[in-house]
């Protein structure tokens, strides 16, 4: 997976990110993804070199981030985390 530098932060982010707008909730009637499917998608993305996950508190009114919190347990070190920017 191609990586790009993120400004002057020293971080390198994957050229592709994993979108999570329909994790845990039916976002704008495009369908909801359950925990099992979401976990498989995260596994596949990480295996392929993705280290950036697109999420927002508005996705499913927070359902996406709640699901990610559960599913990322034990594998956060493979991904960029918000606290690295603080």
FIMIKE-853594 format. One record per atom (N, C-alpha, C): residue number from 1; residue in one letter; atom name; x, y negated, z. Coordinates in nm, 3 decimals. Layout:
[NUM, "A", "CA", [X, Y, Z]];
...
***
This chain:
[1, "X", "N", [0.084, 0.118, 0.000]];
[1, "X", "CA", [0.000, 0.000, 0.000]];
[1, "X", "C", [0.088, -0.124, 0.000]];
[2, "X", "N", [0.063, -0.213, -0.090]];
[2, "X", "CA", [0.135, -0.340, -0.095]];
[2, "X", "C", [0.101, -0.421, 0.030]];
[3, "X", "N", [0.202, -0.486, 0.086]];
[3, "X", "CA", [0.184, -0.572, 0.203]];
[3, "X", "C", [0.222, -0.715, 0.165]];
[4, "X", "N", [0.156, -0.810, 0.229]];
[4, "X", "CA", [0.185, -0.952, 0.207]];
[4, "X", "C", [0.216, -1.016, 0.341]];
[5, "X", "N", [0.310, -1.110, 0.341]];
[5, "X", "CA", [0.342, -1.184, 0.463]];
[5, "X", "C", [0.227, -1.278, 0.496]];
[6, "X", "N", [0.198, -1.287, 0.624]];
[6, "X", "CA", [0.091, -1.375, 0.672]];
[6, "X", "C", [0.154, -1.503, 0.725]];
[7, "X", "N", [0.164, -1.600, 0.634]];
[7, "X", "CA", [0.225, -1.727, 0.671]];
[7, "X", "C", [0.364, -1.709, 0.729]];
[8, "X", "N", [0.391, -1.779, 0.840]];
[8, "X", "CA", [0.519, -1.768, 0.908]];
[8, "X", "C", [0.509, -1.684, 1.035]];
[9, "X", "N", [0.402, -1.607, 1.047]];
[9, "X", "CA", [0.377, -1.528, 1.168]];
[9, "X", "C", [0.470, -1.408, 1.182]];
[10, "X", "N", [0.532, -1.366, 1.071]];
[10, "X", "CA", [0.614, -1.246, 1.074]];
[10, "X", "C", [0.534, -1.119, 1.052]];
[11, "X", "N", [0.403, -1.132, 1.048]];
[11, "X", "CA", [0.317, -1.016, 1.025]];
[11, "X", "C", [0.304, -0.987, 0.877]];
[12, "X", "N", [0.289, -0.860, 0.846]];
[12, "X", "CA", [0.261, -0.819, 0.709]];
[12, "X", "C", [0.126, -0.751, 0.707]];
[13, "X", "N", [0.040, -0.799, 0.618]];
[13, "X", "CA", [-0.095, -0.743, 0.609]];
[13, "X", "C", [-0.111, -0.669, 0.477]];
[14, "X", "N", [-0.192, -0.566, 0.482]];
[14, "X", "CA", [-0.216, -0.488, 0.361]];
[14, "X", "C", [-0.291, -0.573, 0.259]];
[15, "X", "N", [-0.264, -0.546, 0.132]];
[15, "X", "CA", [-0.329, -0.620, 0.024]];
[15, "X", "C", [-0.479, -0.597, 0.023]];
[16, "X", "N", [-0.522, -0.484, 0.075]];
[16, "X", "CA", [-0.664, -0.453, 0.087]];
[16, "X", "C", [-0.702, -0.445, 0.233]];
[17, "X", "N", [-0.827, -0.479, 0.263]];
[17, "X", "CA", [-0.876, -0.464, 0.399]];
[17, "X", "C", [-1.000, -0.375, 0.399]];
[18, "X", "N", [-1.036, -0.326, 0.514]];
[18, "X", "CA", [-1.155, -0.245, 0.529]];
[18, "X", "C", [-1.269, -0.336, 0.575]];
[19, "X", "N", [-1.373, -0.346, 0.495]];
[19, "X", "CA", [-1.490, -0.427, 0.531]];
[19, "X", "C", [-1.585, -0.346, 0.618]];
[20, "X", "N", [-1.643, -0.411, 0.717]];
[20, "X", "CA", [-1.726, -0.339, 0.814]];
[20, "X", "C", [-1.865, -0.400, 0.833]];
[21, "X", "N", [-1.912, -0.474, 0.734]];
[21, "X", "CA", [-2.039, -0.545, 0.755]];
[21, "X", "C", [-2.158, -0.454, 0.774]];
[22, "X", "N", [-2.150, -0.329, 0.733]];
[22, "X", "CA", [-2.263, -0.238, 0.753]];
[22, "X", "C", [-2.232, -0.125, 0.851]];
[23, "X", "N", [-2.127, -0.142, 0.930]];
[23, "X", "CA", [-2.099, -0.046, 1.036]];
[23, "X", "C", [-2.200, -0.067, 1.148]];
[24, "X", "N", [-2.280, 0.034, 1.177]];
[24, "X", "CA", [-2.371, 0.029, 1.291]];
[24, "X", "C", [-2.502, -0.042, 1.269]];
[25, "X", "N", [-2.520, -0.106, 1.157]];
[25, "X", "CA", [-2.645, -0.179, 1.133]];
[25, "X", "C", [-2.668, -0.194, 0.983]];
[26, "X", "N", [-2.792, -0.207, 0.947]];
[26, "X", "CA", [-2.831, -0.225, 0.807]];
[26, "X", "C", [-2.821, -0.374, 0.773]];
[27, "X", "N", [-2.704, -0.413, 0.725]];
[27, "X", "CA", [-2.678, -0.554, 0.695]];
[27, "X", "C", [-2.738, -0.590, 0.560]];
[28, "X", "N", [-2.836, -0.676, 0.558]];
[28, "X", "CA", [-2.903, -0.721, 0.436]];
[28, "X", "C", [-2.953, -0.607, 0.348]];
[29, "X", "N", [-3.003, -0.503, 0.413]];
[29, "X", "CA", [-3.068, -0.390, 0.345]];
[29, "X", "C", [-2.975, -0.317, 0.246]];
[30, "X", "N", [-2.847, -0.306, 0.282]];
[30, "X", "CA", [-2.754, -0.229, 0.197]];
[30, "X", "C", [-2.723, -0.094, 0.260]];
[31, "X", "N", [-2.779, -0.068, 0.376]];
[31, "X", "CA", [-2.759, 0.061, 0.442]];
[31, "X", "C", [-2.664, 0.051, 0.559]];
[32, "X", "N", [-2.689, 0.136, 0.658]];
[32, "X", "CA", [-2.605, 0.139, 0.778]];
[32, "X", "C", [-2.511, 0.259, 0.773]];
[33, "X", "N", [-2.394, 0.242, 0.829]];
[33, "X", "CA", [-2.296, 0.349, 0.838]];
[33, "X", "C", [-2.290, 0.393, 0.984]];
[34, "X", "N", [-2.301, 0.524, 1.006]];
[34, "X", "CA", [-2.299, 0.578, 1.142]];
[34, "X", "C", [-2.155, 0.596, 1.191]];
[35, "X", "N", [-2.140, 0.630, 1.320]];
[35, "X", "CA", [-2.008, 0.645, 1.382]];
[35, "X", "C", [-1.919, 0.746, 1.309]];
[36, "X", "N", [-1.975, 0.860, 1.275]];
[36, "X", "CA", [-1.896, 0.966, 1.212]];
[36, "X", "C", [-1.841, 0.919, 1.077]];
[37, "X", "N", [-1.926, 0.858, 0.996]];
[37, "X", "CA", [-1.882, 0.809, 0.864]];
[37, "X", "C", [-1.783, 0.695, 0.879]];
[38, "X", "N", [-1.811, 0.603, 0.971]];
[38, "X", "CA", [-1.721, 0.490, 0.994]];
[38, "X", "C", [-1.584, 0.538, 1.039]];
[39, "X", "N", [-1.581, 0.637, 1.128]];
[39, "X", "CA", [-1.454, 0.692, 1.176]];
[39, "X", "C", [-1.375, 0.753, 1.061]];
[40, "X", "N", [-1.443, 0.823, 0.972]];
[40, "X", "CA", [-1.377, 0.881, 0.855]];
[40, "X", "C", [-1.321, 0.773, 0.763]];
[41, "X", "N", [-1.396, 0.666, 0.744]];
[41, "X", "CA", [-1.349, 0.555, 0.660]];
[41, "X", "C", [-1.227, 0.488, 0.721]];
[42, "X", "N", [-1.229, 0.469, 0.852]];
[42, "X", "CA", [-1.113, 0.409, 0.919]];
[42, "X", "C", [-0.991, 0.500, 0.904]];
[43, "X", "N", [-1.009, 0.629, 0.926]];
[43, "X", "CA", [-0.899, 0.725, 0.910]];
[43, "X", "C", [-0.839, 0.717, 0.771]];
[44, "X", "N", [-0.925, 0.719, 0.671]];
[44, "X", "CA", [-0.879, 0.715, 0.532]];
[44, "X", "C", [-0.806, 0.585, 0.502]];
[45, "X", "N", [-0.860, 0.473, 0.547]];
[45, "X", "CA", [-0.797, 0.343, 0.522]];
[45, "X", "C", [-0.658, 0.338, 0.586]];
[46, "X", "N", [-0.647, 0.382, 0.711]];
[46, "X", "CA", [-0.518, 0.380, 0.781]];
[46, "X", "C", [-0.419, 0.474, 0.712]];
[47, "X", "N", [-0.464, 0.592, 0.672]];
[47, "X", "CA", [-0.377, 0.686, 0.599]];
[47, "X", "C", [-0.322, 0.624, 0.472]];
[48, "X", "N", [-0.401, 0.539, 0.409]];
[48, "X", "CA", [-0.361, 0.477, 0.282]];
[48, "X", "C", [-0.283, 0.347, 0.301]];
[49, "X", "N", [-0.259, 0.307, 0.427]];
[49, "X", "CA", [-0.177, 0.190, 0.454]];
[49, "X", "C", [-0.252, 0.062, 0.485]];
[50, "X", "N", [-0.382, 0.069, 0.496]];
[50, "X", "CA", [-0.460, -0.051, 0.533]];
[50, "X", "C", [-0.436, -0.078, 0.681]];
[51, "X", "N", [-0.404, -0.204, 0.713]];
[51, "X", "CA", [-0.384, -0.241, 0.853]];
[51, "X", "C", [-0.468, -0.362, 0.893]];
[52, "X", "N", [-0.562, -0.398, 0.808]];
[52, "X", "CA", [-0.645, -0.516, 0.830]];
[52, "X", "C", [-0.792, -0.478, 0.817]];
[53, "X", "N", [-0.871, -0.511, 0.918]];
[53, "X", "CA", [-1.014, -0.482, 0.915]];
[53, "X", "C", [-1.090, -0.615, 0.918]];
[54, "X", "N", [-1.180, -0.629, 0.823]];
[54, "X", "CA", [-1.266, -0.747, 0.816]];
[54, "X", "C", [-1.389, -0.722, 0.901]];
[55, "X", "N", [-1.409, -0.806, 1.001]];
[55, "X", "CA", [-1.528, -0.797, 1.084]];
[55, "X", "C", [-1.569, -0.937, 1.129]];
[56, "X", "N", [-1.690, -0.948, 1.173]];
[56, "X", "CA", [-1.741, -1.075, 1.224]];
[56, "X", "C", [-1.854, -1.046, 1.322]];
[57, "X", "N", [-1.868, -1.132, 1.421]];
[57, "X", "CA", [-1.971, -1.107, 1.522]];
[57, "X", "C", [-2.113, -1.114, 1.465]];
[58, "X", "N", [-2.127, -1.169, 1.348]];
[58, "X", "CA", [-2.259, -1.178, 1.286]];
[58, "X", "C", [-2.301, -1.047, 1.219]];
[59, "X", "N", [-2.205, -0.962, 1.183]];
[59, "X", "CA", [-2.237, -0.835, 1.116]];
[59, "X", "C", [-2.321, -0.748, 1.210]];
[60, "X", "N", [-2.444, -0.726, 1.171]];
[60, "X", "CA", [-2.534, -0.645, 1.253]];
[60, "X", "C", [-2.558, -0.705, 1.389]];
[61, "X", "N", [-2.545, -0.837, 1.399]];
[61, "X", "CA", [-2.561, -0.907, 1.527]];
[61, "X", "C", [-2.470, -0.846, 1.635]];
[62, "X", "N", [-2.348, -0.814, 1.595]];
[62, "X", "CA", [-2.249, -0.761, 1.687]];
[62, "X", "C", [-2.234, -0.610, 1.684]];
[63, "X", "N", [-2.325, -0.540, 1.617]];
[63, "X", "CA", [-2.319, -0.393, 1.614]];
[63, "X", "C", [-2.190, -0.343, 1.551]];
[64, "X", "N", [-2.142, -0.411, 1.449]];
[64, "X", "CA", [-2.019, -0.369, 1.381]];
[64, "X", "C", [-1.901, -0.375, 1.477]];
[65, "X", "N", [-1.888, -0.484, 1.549]];
[65, "X", "CA", [-1.775, -0.498, 1.640]];
[65, "X", "C", [-1.785, -0.402, 1.759]];
[66, "X", "N", [-1.906, -0.375, 1.805]];
[66, "X", "CA", [-1.923, -0.278, 1.912]];
[66, "X", "C", [-1.879, -0.139, 1.865]];
[67, "X", "N", [-1.918, -0.103, 1.744]];
[67, "X", "CA", [-1.879, 0.026, 1.689]];
[67, "X", "C", [-1.727, 0.032, 1.673]];
[68, "X", "N", [-1.668, -0.074, 1.618]];
[68, "X", "CA", [-1.523, -0.075, 1.599]];
[68, "X", "C", [-1.450, -0.061, 1.733]];
[69, "X", "N", [-1.501, -0.125, 1.835]];
[69, "X", "CA", [-1.440, -0.113, 1.967]];
[69, "X", "C", [-1.433, 0.032, 2.013]];
[70, "X", "N", [-1.540, 0.105, 1.991]];
[70, "X", "CA", [-1.542, 0.248, 2.028]];
[70, "X", "C", [-1.449, 0.329, 1.940]];
[71, "X", "N", [-1.454, 0.306, 1.809]];
[71, "X", "CA", [-1.382, 0.390, 1.714]];
[71, "X", "C", [-1.233, 0.362, 1.705]];
[72, "X", "N", [-1.191, 0.243, 1.743]];
[72, "X", "CA", [-1.049, 0.209, 1.733]];
[72, "X", "C", [-0.970, 0.250, 1.857]];
[73, "X", "N", [-1.038, 0.299, 1.958]];
[73, "X", "CA", [-0.970, 0.341, 2.079]];
[73, "X", "C", [-0.863, 0.445, 2.044]];
[74, "X", "N", [-0.740, 0.417, 2.086]];
[74, "X", "CA", [-0.630, 0.509, 2.060]];
[74, "X", "C", [-0.559, 0.488, 1.929]];
[75, "X", "N", [-0.610, 0.401, 1.844]];
[75, "X", "CA", [-0.541, 0.381, 1.715]];
[75, "X", "C", [-0.522, 0.234, 1.680]];
[76, "X", "N", [-0.542, 0.147, 1.776]];
[76, "X", "CA", [-0.528, 0.003, 1.751]];
[76, "X", "C", [-0.387, -0.037, 1.712]];
[77, "X", "N", [-0.287, 0.032, 1.759]];
[77, "X", "CA", [-0.149, -0.005, 1.729]];
[77, "X", "C", [-0.116, 0.008, 1.581]];
[78, "X", "N", [-0.198, 0.083, 1.508]];
[78, "X", "CA", [-0.176, 0.099, 1.364]];
[78, "X", "C", [-0.237, -0.016, 1.284]];
[79, "X", "N", [-0.310, -0.102, 1.353]];
[79, "X", "CA", [-0.382, -0.211, 1.288]];
[79, "X", "C", [-0.341, -0.344, 1.347]];
[80, "X", "N", [-0.364, -0.451, 1.273]];
[80, "X", "CA", [-0.340, -0.584, 1.327]];
[80, "X", "C", [-0.447, -0.614, 1.430]];
[81, "X", "N", [-0.405, -0.671, 1.540]];
[81, "X", "CA", [-0.499, -0.704, 1.645]];
[81, "X", "C", [-0.499, -0.854, 1.667]];
[82, "X", "N", [-0.613, -0.908, 1.701]];
[82, "X", "CA", [-0.627, -1.053, 1.722]];
[82, "X", "C", [-0.527, -1.106, 1.825]];
[83, "X", "N", [-0.498, -1.030, 1.930]];
[83, "X", "CA", [-0.410, -1.079, 2.035]];
[83, "X", "C", [-0.266, -1.100, 1.988]];
[84, "X", "N", [-0.230, -1.047, 1.873]];
[84, "X", "CA", [-0.096, -1.071, 1.819]];
[84, "X", "C", [-0.081, -1.215, 1.771]];
[85, "X", "N", [-0.192, -1.283, 1.750]];
[85, "X", "CA", [-0.188, -1.419, 1.699]];
[85, "X", "C", [-0.187, -1.521, 1.813]];
[86, "X", "N", [-0.205, -1.478, 1.936]];
[86, "X", "CA", [-0.213, -1.570, 2.048]];
[86, "X", "C", [-0.076, -1.609, 2.099]];
***
